[in-house]
Amino acid sequence: MNGNELLKKLRKVARQRGEHLEFIKKHGKGSHGTICLGERCTTMKDRKKEIGKGLLNAMLEQLGVDKDEL
């Protein structure tokens, strides 16, 4: 899964939960940015590149999203 695919799936989760999802490009170095889902935030690397399983699990944990919700 790449960053754009993750954002698309997180938008669905946010809609189901009634929470606000925001991607802030300026909050990160280079191609990195910040994803905020409700009150929780995490950093995401380049949206066009693949996200490894370990990093994906860590990001979902930081956002409070269960992998089954995706």
C-alpha positions in Angstrom: 0.0 0.0 0.0 1.4 3.4 -0.9 0.7 6.7 0.9 -2.2 7.8 -1.4 -4.0 4.5 -0.9 -3.6 4.8 2.8 -5.0 8.4 2.8 -8.0 7.2 0.7 -8.8 4.4 3.2 -8.3 6.7 6.2 -10.8 9.2 4.7 -13.4 6.4 4.8 -12.5 5.5 8.4 -12.8 9.2 9.3 -16.2 9.5 7.6 -17.5 6.4 9.4 -16.3 7.7 12.8 -17.4 11.3 12.2 -13.9 12.6 12.7 -11.8 15.1 10.8 -8.9 13.9 8.6 -6.2 16.3 7.5 -2.9 15.9 5.6 -0.4 18.7 6.2 2.4 18.8 3.6 4.4 21.6 5.3 4.7 19.6 8.6 7.6 17.4 7.5 10.9 17.5 5.8 11.1 17.0 2.0 8.3 14.7 0.8 7.1 13.9 4.4 3.9 15.3 5.8 1.6 14.9 8.8 -1.7 13.0 8.9 -4.1 14.0 11.7 -7.2 11.9 12.4 -9.2 13.6 15.1 -6.8 14.5 17.9 -4.1 11.9 16.9 -1.3 12.6 14.4 1.5 10.7 12.7 4.2 11.5 10.1 3.9 10.0 6.6 6.7 9.6 4.1 6.3 10.2 0.3 2.7 9.5 -0.7 3.8 7.8 -3.9 6.1 5.2 -2.4 5.2 1.9 -0.7 4.8 1.8 3.1 6.4 -1.2 4.8 4.3 -3.4 7.1 6.1 -2.3 10.3 5.8 1.4 9.5 2.1 1.0 8.4 1.3 -0.8 11.7 3.1 1.9 13.7 1.2 4.7 11.9 -2.1 3.0 12.4 -1.4 2.5 16.1 -0.5 6.2 16.5 -3.7 7.2 14.8 -5.8 4.8 16.8 -7.0 2.8 13.8 -7.3 -1.0 13.8 -6.0 -2.7 10.6 -9.3 -4.4 10.2 -11.0 -1.0 9.8 -9.2 -0.4 6.6 
